[in-house]
Amino acid sequence: MGKPHLEVADVFRAYGEDYRRQHALSMSIGQRRGMRAIELCRTAALGGHVDRCDHCGHEVISYNSCRNRHCPKCQNLDKALWREARQNEVLPVPYYHVVFTLPAPLAPVALQNKRLVYELLFRAVSRTLLRIGADPRHLGAQLGFVAVLHTWGQTLHHHPHIHCVVPGGGLTPDAKRWIACKKGFFLPVRVLSRLFRRLFLAALEQAFRHGQLEFHGAIQPLAQPEHFAKLLQTCQKTEWVVYAKPPFSGPEAVLDYLARYTHRIAISNHRLIRMENDQVSFSYKDYKTGNYNQTLSLDAHEFIRRFLLHVLPAGFQRVRYYGFMANCLRTQKLDFCRRLLHAEQENQLPSNESRDRLSLFQSLTGVDPFQCPRCRQGRLVRSHNLAPAPTPCSPRAHRARSP
């Protein structure tokens, strides 16, 4: 896939300053930092380095990346590195993809209480899977899985949901045997849905009683106990969306899928079509009409607003591991699972432990980053570093303007 002709950074550079002026009181520090990082990514403002060809003397300037987790340009290499690090964590069993979605009436509450509500969402999802998996009426085993939080739909509206990728089976309570799921069937989604609903609503009600939730603007009436109770009753009466997709075709498919989901952001640069007349147009899949690609045009400020809805609180972990895949004992537990499955070696993927970002870039693109792009004979050798250039918002620029 070639370089996109339009980027989210272009929209931010064209309209970001005006947006910040108009919405100064409603923007969080994280949103401001995310916008600024994306605007400056791979520009002189972040500094960089100069490489010189040892054959023809041609110089190549490379600017630093912002490495912000919401930046569309900074995800591909991180995604590939993450994928490589996970290669030998995939078990030789079918894997299932299970999605848990918050109902629409709760989305505004989640938006104004991101850290708390997203934590409750992770907790409800993990307890639901672990409890139903351990129930002897269903599987009777300890599960292990990775859970990834997404907060967007195809048109960038706020749509909190968690994707779980789960091996089709688990360990017996005494950890002496592996119990496999029935072929082509994971766990009953209606049972998962109703327990998920009960656990989440109970936790949300408790948070309300302890005064941990905030309500502003259109949802301010929910601060009154009678209105909040009515919201909970409405959500209790609806069926919550939980669905399980068919199992993956093999370990490579599991890794590819996981890497895409763990490093996906609200919208990629390749979905952007044009920016003109203060409008931003992008493609999206309309799931209601058979996943056909459609085009949506938004006012530039509305596009920025929707993008910023999905900036996560600082330090919030959007990828988490549970059960026998929990971080503390993941390597040992997975090795033990392989022994139980009699697949210590033959089903593992080849390891590439020592590859750095540059060598991985070469393997992904087929381009040697050290070959001179002009003469194709020499090698690029680091000449010198470039200090970050002053920007209108940087302290260095402010000092330079001061008398």
Buried (B, 14 or more C-beta within 10 A) or exposed (E): EEEBEBBBBBBBBBBBBEBBEEBEEEBEEBBBBBBBBBBBBBBBBBEBBBBBBEBEEBEBEBBBBBEBBBBBBBBBBBBBBBBBEBBBBBBBBBBBBBBBBBBEEBBBBBBBBBEBBBBBBBEBBBBBBBBBBBBEEBBEBBBBBBBBBBBBBBBBEBBBBBBBBBBBBBBEEEBEEBBBBEEEEBBBBEBBBBBBBBBBBEBBEEBBEEEEBEBEEEBEEBBEEEEBEEBBEEBEEEEBBBEBBEBBEEBEEBBEBBBEBBBBBBBBBBBBBEBEEEEBBBBBBEEEEEEEEEEBBBEBBBBBBBBBBBBBEEEBEBBBBBBBBBEEEBEEBBEBBBEBBEBEEEBBBEEEEEBEEEEBBBEEEEEBBEBBEBEEEBEBEEBEEBEBBBBEBBEEBEEEEEE
